[in-house]
Amino acid sequence: MSNPSVNLFTGFKSYFTDNNGNPLASGYIYTYVAGTGFSVPATTYQDSGGTTPNTNPIRLDGAGRANLFLDASKSYDIDIRDNTNTSIYTELNISGSPVATIGNPASLTMFRQLFTATAGQTLFNLSFTYIPNTNALRVFLNGVYLISGVDFTETSSTSITVAAGLQLNDNLEVSTGVISGNQYQGPAVVSTFNGTATSGQTVFNLGFSYVPGNNSLQVYMNGLRLINTIDYTETSSTSITLTNGASSGDLLEAFYGTITSNSVIDSVNVTYANNTVSNTLNSIESTLANNISNVKSQELSTSVIGFPSQAGTQWESQYHANWNVIQSQIPYNPTEWQIYTNGANGICTVNAGANTVTYVSGSAFDPAWIGHPYFYFEGNGYTVTSVSGTTLTVKNTDGSPVTWGATATGTFYFCYTSVTSVVNVSGTSVTYVSGQPFISLFDQVTINGTPVTATYVDQTHLTLSASLGVITNATLMQTKNIAFELANLRIQGLNGANEENFVITLSPAKTTIQHTYAGQGKYRPIQIGSGENPAGTFNPHIGIYPNSTLGSPGWLTIGGDYGHQVMFINQNANNVNYMLMQGGPTTVSPSIAVRGADSAVGFGIDTQGADTVTFTSHSFSNVEFQIFGVGGNSWIGVGSSSNNAPILSANGVSANVDIQLSPKGSGSVWLGAYSAGAPTAGGYITVKDSTGTIRKLLCL
């Protein structure tokens, strides 16, 4: 008995999904003779020769796949079940005859519709039909892949409904494919790849074959559609290479449509059936990519999915394109925005009496660091001189040797701004070919690894200090650590050659908050406040003001804006002495002190004009002491004395200065009481005569 003529059911391997489009891992496939009400089992095969029958039911693998060849002489009813053996959907009257032959090739008709949303729109009516809940649709919002059942609902065979109302002018793309030819019509078959990237990974082996260069492969990173030749290269028929290395944990997905193992959906047999969209796939992708790259000027409403298929973060424009909102989509949870440095970082130990650094944890030491002055230990910068496994050596950035005084463990970073380009060199002229354009700020330049001295001309030209002859397709690298930054949050105002911006910068030694400028821009004040005073007016509590003359000190105001402040503090880069203010616990009074680098530091209080310094008590209700700002050239000095009477002295520019005690009106000067028999004195004054003898002057 000869073996039956068999045909592969859906492609290289049959691939099944559940109603949410996820792989039907460890599911069951029951096959029956068509029209028997799922009562008469029908045999399928594991091989194209029809020699090895499948079990019935067929058990799918962990990716929802199986070898499934149908008998060409039969038609089948198929019952698809999940891993609990519960039926989730059925397919009726599936022909075992070939879906495509060489004489009559199958073709794929691509239906694609692009919508421009109205404000709040949720329902989108399609100009084509599809089969809901078969994973047949591909839907993108502003280039971001949407998930059926999460971001939208397949409402009917001619419409979808998005979960949240779109913003005005959002771009929604909906597409599907239908195979036709040889009396067969049904949803397009898609081979898929899902992989989680390692740090820096660029090459991905897909596990299926495709035809490079015919726009049939669709690739997504974390749900965002990637563009061929821009974001990745179709390296071979089984792999792709990303332009930039992925981050650890990035999710890469690839989809490829096939009709049979011998008939590929390509530009020859693809027909775009929707008359409302005449653009090719590449032009649509380019439009969407442009929308994404210019998101700062577009409205955006999208869900950034978290750990595989879990709730993530909603990012949208609220009411107006200018008002952007970011919110966690897990109920009752906070939203946190994190900016990570991509510089190397970790913990290391420096070794006393040497210039060696020993790795403890974090980013591995890299020999590529040698010669670069961008290694930081506990905030201080050093040049790396050698790297050997978990040990490196350093010198100071000025070239002087380093000898650690003590063994210590602390934080290390290696971080710079770099540009890597392919260039052509002709004499002293360097011309950009590809890669990153040149930047005007750099400490070091290397060409094919050799340090050179160069001058910036523009983004595509540099001038060398000495001729290198003619070099074609050389590798050029520029490096610099701009402002010693590890991570930077910049709010940009004036931009370009002339800049003004507000920047929060994390550096190895500190975090800075500042207003910066470039070109003809200017420094601007920074104000911090809360509330309104007067009503309807911003109420600043702290003001930070630059000096309009560059290189001159600015000032700080506290308790109000400049001119309405409670305290005004001048900044001076030469300060070494300062005022110290501190509170006190129970029974200890707050204090004001002076401290500094000098061994003795005085304290000055100055009034404006001829006014007074007043000391009060009882919540300002009682005056205890006043100093009058008369503006004379003589004054009283008061001082303590060790084991002697405190000193009250007259001081001034004259050689002889009296002390005047002046009662108010008819008031008197009171001194201590003294009694030595008759007559009784009302008081006395103790003085010393010229011989030092104590005398008492009676006051009657």
ZIGI-V829843 format. One record per residue. PHI is phi in whole degrees, 0 to 359 (* if undefined). PSI is psi as a letter, one per 30 degrees, with the letter a starting at -180 (NA if undefined). Layout:
phi psi
PHI PSI
PHI PSI
This chain:
phi psi
* k
282 l
285 k
290 l
282 k
235 l
222 k
295 k
294 e
222 g
148 b
300 e
220 k
285 k
233 k
239 k
234 l
275 a
290 f
259 g
82 g
272 l
305 k
275 i
299 k
58 g
282 l
238 k
237 j
258 k
241 k
226 l
294 k
302 k
83 g
260 g
67 h
59 h
243 f
247 j
298 k
236 k
279 k
237 l
228 l
270 f
225 l
292 f
276 f
68 h
262 f
242 j
292 k
282 l
291 l
226 j
278 l
274 k
261 k
284 l
277 a
295 f
258 g
78 g
242 l
198 l
280 j
223 j
253 k
264 k
289 k
296 f
268 f
238 l
241 k
235 k
254 k
237 k
250 j
259 k
233 l
278 a
287 f
262 g
68 h
259 k
295 k
245 f
193 l
230 l
235 k
250 k
53 h
276 j
284 k
275 f
288 l
301 k
277 f
202 k
230 l
295 e
286 f
224 i
295 k
288 l
227 l
246 k
264 j
266 k
259 k
219 k
226 k
246 k
251 k
251 j
287 l
270 l
298 k
81 g
295 k
239 e
266 k
232 j
269 k
266 l
268 g
226 l
250 l
213 l
260 j
300 l
62 h
240 g
61 g
272 f
267 k
238 k
236 k
229 k
244 j
51 h
87 f
262 k
292 k
261 k
255 k
295 k
87 f
245 e
267 f
206 l
243 k
280 i
297 e
208 a
288 f
229 g
203 l
225 l
231 k
281 l
291 e
228 k
304 k
279 l
273 l
303 k
73 g
300 k
261 j
244 k
247 k
234 k
216 l
207 l
222 k
234 k
273 k
221 l
124 k
57 h
59 g
243 k
213 k
182 l
297 k
296 k
268 k
235 k
276 k
230 l
227 k
231 k
217 k
258 k
283 l
268 l
298 k
82 g
296 k
240 e
265 k
234 k
271 k
275 f
86 g
214 l
256 k
215 l
259 j
298 k
85 g
244 g
64 g
268 f
265 k
242 k
234 k
227 k
241 j
53 h
87 f
263 k
291 k
263 l
255 k
298 k
77 f
254 e
267 f
204 l
239 k
281 i
295 e
211 a
286 f
230 g
209 l
227 l
231 k
289 k
294 e
237 k
302 k
285 l
269 l
301 k
93 f
300 k
258 j
252 k
235 k
226 k
233 k
216 k
266 k
225 l
260 e
221 l
294 f
246 g
229 j
260 k
289 j
221 a
292 f
283 e
251 g
263 k
244 k
271 j
271 f
274 j
292 f
283 f
235 j
260 f
289 l
282 l
303 e
297 e
291 e
295 e
298 e
296 e
298 e
294 e
298 e
295 e
299 e
292 e
294 f
253 h
298 f
296 f
246 g
243 l
281 k
217 k
219 j
209 l
258 k
267 j
286 k
275 a
310 k
340 j
65 g
260 l
302 k
235 b
237 k
266 k
234 k
208 l
270 k
253 j
72 e
214 k
299 f
284 f
256 j
263 k
237 k
235 k
212 k
298 k
262 g
264 j
306 k
69 g
259 k
286 l
249 k
236 k
253 j
244 k
242 j
261 k
287 k
258 g
287 l
296 k
203 l
168 a
244 k
217 l
236 k
264 k
248 k
304 k
78 g
221 l
248 g
267 l
232 k
249 k
293 k
245 e
199 l
100 b
291 k
292 k
295 k
236 k
302 f
294 f
283 f
302 k
90 f
262 k
269 h
236 g
264 k
237 k
240 k
49 h
90 f
262 k
268 k
218 l
262 k
281 k
254 f
200 l
223 k
220 j
63 c
262 g
230 k
225 l
239 l
223 l
224 l
292 l
294 f
272 g
96 f
286 l
289 l
245 k
226 j
292 k
285 f
211 l
288 k
211 k
248 k
197 a
271 k
237 l
222 l
225 j
206 k
206 l
267 k
231 l
230 k
239 k
223 l
263 k
225 l
249 k
244 k
225 j
68 c
259 g
263 k
244 k
239 k
294 k
245 e
201 l
93 b
276 k
292 l
292 l
245 l
277 f
256 j
201 k
264 e
228 k
226 k
234 k
237 j
53 h
87 f
263 k
297 k
224 l
257 k
223 l
240 k
288 k
251 e
202 a
293 f
237 g
218 k
231 l
241 k
273 l
282 f
217 k
291 k
250 g
78 b
248 k
228 k
252 k
54 h
279 l
263 j
250 k
227 k
251 k
221 k
192 k
261 j
280 j
60 g
55 h
277 k
261 e
210 l
217 k
244 j
243 k
256 j
266 k
254 c
301 k
222 l
110 b
296 e
253 k
232 l
216 k
204 l
252 k
227 k
249 j
238 k
264 k
241 l
301 f
258 f
192 l
241 k
242 k
236 k
202 l
261 k
237 l
210 l
212 l
62 b
267 g
292 l
223 l
292 k
233 l
297 l
243 k
239 k
235 k
201 l
205 k
84 a
230 k
196 j
292 l
307 k
84 g
238 k
305 k
250 j
283 k
255 e
227 k
235 k
243 j
239 k
279 l
271 k
295 f
266 j
300 k
89 f
252 l
290 k
262 a
208 l
236 k
245 k
233 k
85 g
155 l
284 l
302 k
99 f
228 g
275 l
274 e
222 k
237 k
239 j
282 k
266 k
216 j
295 f
266 g
298 k
234 f
245 l
205 l
259 k
248 k
242 k
212 l
276 a
213 k
288 a
305 k
74 f
245 k
282 k
300 l
217 l
239 k
226 l
244 k
219 l
161 a
284 f
288 l
290 e
232 k
233 k
277 a
222 k
247 k
233 k
231 k
262 l
270 j
74 a
272 i
248 a
246 l
255 k
240 k
252 k
234 l
221 l
54 h
56 h
71 g
275 f
234 k
276 k
256 f
198 k
225 k
240 k
272 k
272 i
288 e
87 g
280 a
243 g
224 l
202 l
265 k
249 k
234 k
208 l
274 l
212 k
281 j
61 g
225 l
292 k
303 l
254 k
239 j
231 l
267 k
224 l
165 a
281 f
281 l
290 e
236 k
228 k
281 l
250 k
246 k
255 j
240 j
292 l
269 k
61 b
267 g
292 l
241 l
266 j
266 k
235 l
296 k
288 k
213 k
226 k
218 h
81 a
284 k
284 l
277 k
273 k
277 f
176 l
206 l
232 k
266 k
224 l
248 k
279 a
293 f
270 f
91 g
284 k
283 k
238 k
242 k
261 j
282 k
242 j
266 NA
